Amino acid sequence: MQASTILTIAGDIRALQAEGIPVANMTVGDFLPAQFPIPADLAKGVQVAIQEGNTNYPPAPGLQELRAAVQQHVRRTQGLDYPIEAFTIVGGGRPSLYATYRLLVDPGDCVLFPVPSWNNHNYRDACQVRVKGIQCSPENAFQPTADLIRPHVQDARLLVLNTPQNPSGGVMPKEEVEAFGHLLVEENERRKTTGEKTFYLLFDQIYRSLVFEGYQHYSPVELVPECAPYVIHSDGISKGLCATGLRCGWVFGPPAITRKMTAFLTHIGAWSPKPVQVAVAKWLENEKGCQAWDTEMIDRVQTRLDALYHGMEELRSEGLPLHFIAPQGAVYMSVQFRLEGKVTPDGTRLTDNESIRAFLLQHAAFAVVPFRAFGVEPEDEDGWCRVSVGAVSAKEIEEAIPRLRQALQSLK
């Protein structure tokens, strides 16, 4: 297994900060609590739950009151009506992704996913499966289309999709979500005649609530109900509530699979902490509070992404070698630094995304993550990077733009 590229970059950032250099840290898919605190009522709810003695093991599938609250939340926000047996509470988003790989894909089986995408290559290594990453284009905000994936499905056991997407910030259009639903049904109808293993979709919607004006999130099951037996949804509070450290997520899908997931995760101990479960159940029951928070959260994220977008627009209008995709969702923006072949003031030639990334950090204190960290082959990166706003203020972004301008102007 390989070390996390993002954590490696974090070491470089800390070295600069230790020298007293202010760095615009645009690398982390996390939320700095000083910028994005969790809801006050949720924080209070966790404290009260601890004081009330909720510090022992939770039930393996999760607290019944939380499963019921999630069931109602999914029905209210997505129009999906699943039985309570379809819901399992887990310790954040990662256990649901890992468990789906482990349960549904045998060593040697093939997993399909678009690239760039988050962490699939690491699950490949952990689970000894074959993977096929399908390169997506900036014209579609790096979101895949069903037509792009269709030629590869006959060899695959699992398809992994994420929308709004990490790392691109793209949101899959409604017509494509629907097309994927039909693709699942068509491929599984074919497999029924051949006796092949079922073809499943792992649908990661952890950024579901973070979509901006003009875009909307959909589940394929909303649009093509017949595909429900083949879809495993992964969701939770990590991103929508800025609560990455509280470790509370949920899986819902076919009950036969979620029951096995509960059993599997029991042996790993990947439960969500009981006081967090108690507090999240109460939070989700407050429909008006949830809606108000979502509105406020979108505004706070979009304010920062707008500052980034306008700064990039300004630099591009000055003729600097940039390209980017307008923010659609999540906390990310895809930016292309067209710097390959250029020479830095100290005579270093920029040859790939890694050298571009290091230049931006050292000369502009502007920290980004190259798409190589998300499964894109070096020859396909072409200067594209993920820029995250979860750990910075709009003011810090605005202050970073002149540094970035000066660094780009220094290149020959």
C-alpha positions in Angstrom: 0.0 0.0 0.0 1.1 3.6 -0.7 1.2 6.5 1.7 -1.5 9.2 1.3 -0.3 11.8 -1.1 -2.3 14.4 0.7 -0.7 13.6 4.0 2.8 13.8 2.4 1.9 17.3 1.1 0.8 18.2 4.6 4.3 17.6 5.8 5.6 20.2 3.3 3.0 22.6 4.5 3.9 22.2 8.1 7.6 22.9 7.3 6.7 26.2 5.7 4.3 27.2 8.6 7.1 26.4 11.1 9.1 29.1 9.3 6.3 31.6 10.0 5.1 31.6 6.4 1.3 31.9 6.0 0.1 29.1 3.7 -3.3 29.0 2.0 -3.8 25.3 2.7 -6.2 24.2 -0.1 -5.3 20.5 0.2 -7.6 19.0 2.9 -11.0 17.5 2.3 -11.7 18.4 5.9 -13.1 21.4 7.8 -11.0 23.6 10.0 -13.2 24.0 13.1 -12.3 27.7 13.4 -13.8 28.2 9.9 -16.5 25.6 9.9 -17.7 24.6 13.5 -20.3 21.9 13.8 -23.8 22.9 14.7 -24.0 24.1 18.2 -27.0 22.0 19.0 -25.2 18.9 17.8 -22.2 19.7 19.9 -24.4 20.2 23.0 -26.2 17.0 22.2 -23.0 15.0 22.2 -22.0 16.5 25.6 -25.5 15.7 27.1 -25.4 12.1 25.8 -22.0 11.6 27.5 -23.3 13.1 30.7 -26.3 10.8 30.5 -24.0 7.7 30.4 -24.1 6.8 26.7 -20.5 5.6 26.7 -20.9 1.9 26.1 -21.1 -0.1 22.9 -24.0 0.8 20.6 -26.1 -1.9 19.0 -24.3 -3.4 16.0 -26.6 -2.0 13.3 -26.8 1.4 15.2 -29.2 2.8 17.7 -32.8 2.2 16.6 -33.7 5.8 17.1 -30.9 6.9 14.8 -31.8 4.4 12.1 -35.4 5.6 12.2 -34.3 9.3 12.1 -32.0 8.5 9.1 -34.9 6.6 7.4 -37.1 9.7 7.8 -34.4 12.0 6.7 -33.7 10.0 3.5 -37.5 9.9 2.8 -37.8 13.7 3.4 -34.7 14.9 1.5 -34.5 12.3 -1.4 -38.0 10.8 -1.6 -36.6 7.3 -1.1 -38.7 4.9 1.0 -36.6 2.1 2.4 -37.5 -0.2 5.3 -35.5 0.3 8.5 -33.7 -3.0 7.9 -32.0 -1.3 5.0 -30.1 1.1 7.2 -26.8 0.4 9.1 -25.0 3.1 11.1 -21.2 3.1 10.7 -18.2 5.1 11.9 -18.1 7.6 9.1 -18.0 7.2 5.3 -14.9 5.0 4.9 -16.1 1.9 6.6 -19.1 1.7 4.3 -16.9 2.0 1.2 -14.3 -0.6 2.5 -17.0 -3.0 3.7 -18.8 -2.8 0.3 -15.5 -3.8 -1.4 -14.9 -6.6 1.0 -18.4 -8.0 0.9 -19.2 -7.8 -2.8 -15.9 -8.1 -4.6 -13.7 -11.3 -4.5 -10.0 -11.0 -4.9 -9.4 -10.7 -8.7 -12.8 -9.4 -9.5 -13.0 -6.0 -11.3 -14.2 -2.7 -9.8 -15.0 0.2 -12.2 -14.8 3.9 -11.3 -14.2 7.2 -13.0 -10.9 9.0 -12.6 -10.2 11.3 -10.9 -11.8 9.7 -7.8 -11.1 9.3 -4.2 -9.3 6.4 -2.5 -10.3 3.6 -4.9 -6.7 2.7 -5.7 -6.1 2.2 -2.0 -9.1 -0.1 -1.6 -7.7 -2.0 -4.6 -4.5 -2.7 -2.7 -6.3 -3.5 0.6 -8.8 -5.9 -1.0 -6.6 -7.4 -3.8 -9.1 -6.7 -6.5 -8.6 -5.5 -10.1 -9.6 -2.0 -10.9 -10.4 -0.1 -14.1 -10.3 3.7 -13.8 -12.1 5.4 -16.7 -10.6 8.8 -17.4 -13.2 11.6 -17.5 -13.0 15.0 -19.1 -13.1 18.6 -17.9 -16.0 19.2 -20.3 -18.2 17.1 -18.0 -16.6 18.5 -14.8 -14.8 15.2 -14.6 -18.1 13.3 -14.0 -18.6 10.1 -16.0 -21.4 9.4 -18.4 -23.2 6.1 -18.7 -22.0 5.8 -22.3 -18.4 6.2 -21.2 -18.8 3.4 -18.6 -21.0 1.0 -20.6 -18.3 -0.7 -22.7 -16.6 -1.8 -19.5 -19.4 -3.2 -17.3 -19.5 -6.8 -18.5 -16.1 -7.4 -16.9 -17.0 -5.7 -13.6 -18.6 -6.7 -10.3 -18.9 -3.2 -8.8 -19.2 0.4 -10.1 -18.2 3.2 -7.7 -19.7 6.7 -8.3 -19.4 9.8 -6.2 -21.6 13.0 -6.7 -21.0 15.8 -5.8 -17.5 14.6 -6.5 -14.3 14.5 -4.6 -12.0 15.8 -6.1 -13.5 17.7 -8.9 -16.5 19.4 -7.3 -18.6 18.3 -10.2 -22.3 17.3 -9.8 -23.7 14.6 -12.1 -26.6 15.8 -14.2 -30.0 14.3 -13.7 -30.1 12.6 -17.1 -26.8 10.9 -16.4 -27.9 9.6 -13.0 -31.0 8.2 -14.7 -28.9 6.7 -17.4 -26.8 4.9 -14.8 -30.0 3.5 -13.2 -31.1 2.1 -16.5 -27.6 0.7 -17.1 -27.7 -1.2 -13.8 -31.1 -2.7 -14.7 -30.1 -3.7 -18.3 -26.8 -5.3 -17.3 -28.4 -7.3 -14.5 -31.2 -8.5 -16.7 -28.5 -9.7 -19.1 -26.6 -11.5 -16.2 -29.8 -13.3 -15.1 -29.7 -15.2 -18.5 -26.0 -16.0 -18.2 -25.7 -16.8 -14.5 -23.0 -14.2 -13.8 -22.6 -12.4 -10.5 -24.8 -9.4 -9.9 -23.5 -6.0 -10.9 -23.7 -3.5 -8.1 -23.3 0.3 -7.7 -21.7 1.8 -4.7 -23.1 5.3 -4.7 -21.1 7.7 -2.5 -23.3 10.8 -1.7 -21.4 12.1 1.3 -21.5 15.6 -0.2 -25.2 15.3 -1.1 -26.3 18.5 0.7 -23.5 20.7 -0.7 -24.8 21.6 -4.1 -25.0 25.2 -5.5 -27.6 27.1 -7.4 -28.4 25.5 -10.8 -27.4 22.0 -9.7 -29.2 19.3 -7.8 -28.3 15.9 -6.4 -30.1 12.8 -7.4 -29.9 9.1 -6.5 -30.4 6.6 -9.4 -33.1 4.9 -7.2 -35.1 8.2 -7.2 -35.2 8.2 -11.0 -35.2 4.5 -11.8 -36.8 2.6 -8.9 -36.1 -0.8 -10.5 -32.4 -0.4 -9.9 -32.9 -0.4 -6.1 -31.7 -4.0 -5.6 -28.3 -3.1 -7.1 -27.5 0.2 -5.3 -25.7 0.7 -2.0 -25.7 4.3 -0.8 -23.0 5.7 1.5 -23.8 8.9 3.4 -23.3 10.6 6.8 -22.6 13.8 8.7 -18.9 14.2 7.9 -19.2 16.8 5.2 -22.7 18.3 5.5 -22.3 19.0 9.2 -18.5 19.6 9.1 -18.3 16.7 11.6 -15.5 14.6 10.1 -14.1 13.8 13.5 -17.4 12.6 15.1 -17.4 9.6 12.8 -21.0 9.0 12.1 -22.2 7.7 8.7 -24.8 5.3 7.3 -25.3 2.8 4.6 -28.7 2.0 3.0 -29.6 -0.4 0.2 -30.8 -4.0 -0.1 -31.4 -5.3 3.4 -29.6 -8.6 2.7 -26.4 -6.6 2.0 -26.7 -4.2 4.9 -27.3 -7.1 7.3 -24.1 -8.7 6.2 -22.3 -5.3 6.4 -23.4 -5.0 10.0 -22.0 -8.4 10.8 -18.7 -7.7 8.9 -18.2 -4.3 10.6 -18.9 -5.8 14.0 -15.7 -7.7 13.7 -13.8 -4.6 12.8 -15.4 -2.5 15.5 -16.2 0.3 13.0 -19.2 1.6 15.0 -20.1 5.2 15.3 -19.6 6.3 19.0 -22.8 5.9 20.9 -23.0 9.5 22.3 -22.7 10.8 18.7 -25.4 8.5 17.5 -27.7 9.8 20.3 -27.0 13.4 19.3 -27.3 12.9 15.6 -30.7 11.2 16.0 -32.0 14.3 17.8 -30.4 16.6 15.2 -32.0 14.8 12.3 -35.5 14.9 13.9 -35.4 18.7 13.8 -36.5 19.2 10.2 -36.4 23.0 10.2 -33.1 23.1 11.9 -31.6 20.7 9.3 -32.9 22.9 6.5 -31.6 26.1 8.0 -28.2 24.6 8.6 -28.0 23.3 5.0 -28.8 26.8 3.6 -26.2 28.4 5.9 -23.6 25.8 5.1 -24.0 26.2 1.3 -23.6 29.9 1.7 -20.5 29.6 3.8 -18.8 27.2 1.3 -19.9 29.1 -1.8 -18.6 32.4 -0.4 -15.2 30.8 -0.3 -15.4 29.1 -3.6 -16.7 32.3 -5.2 -13.6 34.1 -3.8 -11.4 31.4 -5.4 -13.3 31.5 -8.7 -13.2 35.2 -9.0 -9.5 35.3 -8.1 -8.8 32.7 -10.8 -10.9 34.6 -13.3 -8.9 37.7 -12.6 -5.6 35.9 -13.2 -6.8 34.3 -16.3 -8.0 37.6 -17.7 -4.5 38.9 -17.2 -3.2 36.2 -19.6 -1.8 33.9 -16.9 -1.9 30.1 -17.9 -4.9 28.9 -15.9 -8.1 27.1 -16.6 -10.8 26.0 -14.2 -14.3 24.7 -13.7 -16.9 26.9 -12.0 -17.9 25.4 -8.6 -20.9 23.0 -8.7 -20.9 21.2 -5.3 -18.8 19.8 -2.4 -15.9 22.0 -1.2 -13.7 21.7 -4.2 -12.8 23.4 -7.4 -10.8 21.9 -10.3 -8.0 24.2 -11.4 -5.6 23.6 -14.3 -2.2 25.2 -14.0 -0.8 25.1 -17.5 2.8 25.4 -16.4 4.5 22.3 -17.8 7.7 23.2 -19.6 8.0 26.6 -17.9 11.2 27.5 -16.0 11.3 28.9 -12.4 13.5 31.8 -11.4 16.1 29.4 -10.0 16.3 27.6 -13.4 14.1 24.6 -12.6 12.0 23.3 -15.4 8.4 22.2 -14.4 7.9 18.8 -15.9 4.8 17.4 -14.3 2.0 18.0 -11.8 4.2 17.2 -8.8 6.8 19.8 -9.8 4.0 22.3 -10.4 2.5 21.5 -7.0 5.8 22.0 -5.3 6.4 25.3 -7.1 3.1 26.7 -6.1 3.7 25.8 -2.5 7.2 27.1 -2.3 6.8 30.3 -4.3 3.2 31.3 -3.6 2.4 29.4 -0.3 -0.5 28.1 -2.3 -1.1 24.4 -1.4 -3.1 22.2 -3.9 -3.4 18.5 -4.6 -2.5 17.1 -8.1 -5.0 14.8 -9.7 -2.4 12.0 -9.5 -3.5 11.6 -5.9 -7.0 10.6 -7.2 -5.9 7.9 -9.6 -5.1 9.9 -12.7 -2.0 8.6 -14.5 0.8 11.2 -14.7 0.6 11.5 -18.4 -3.1 12.4 -18.2 -2.9 15.0 -15.3 -2.2 17.9 -17.7 -1.9 20.4 -14.8 -5.2 19.6 -13.1 -5.4 19.9 -9.4 -8.0 19.8 -6.6 -8.3 23.1 -4.6 -10.3 22.8 -1.4 -11.8 25.6 0.7 -12.6 23.6 3.9 -9.7 25.0 5.9 -9.5 28.6 4.7 -11.5 31.9 4.9 -12.5 34.0 2.0 -10.0 36.6 3.2 -7.2 34.1 3.2 -8.1 33.1 -0.4 -8.1 36.7 -1.5 -4.8 37.3 0.2 -3.3 34.3 -1.6 -4.2 35.5 -5.1 -1.5 38.3 -5.3 1.1 35.7 -4.2 -0.1 33.3 -6.9 0.0 36.1 -9.5 3.6 37.0 -8.6 4.7 33.4 -8.7 3.1 32.8 -12.1 4.5 36.0 -13.5 8.0 34.9 -12.5 8.0 31.9 -14.8 9.7 31.9 -18.2 
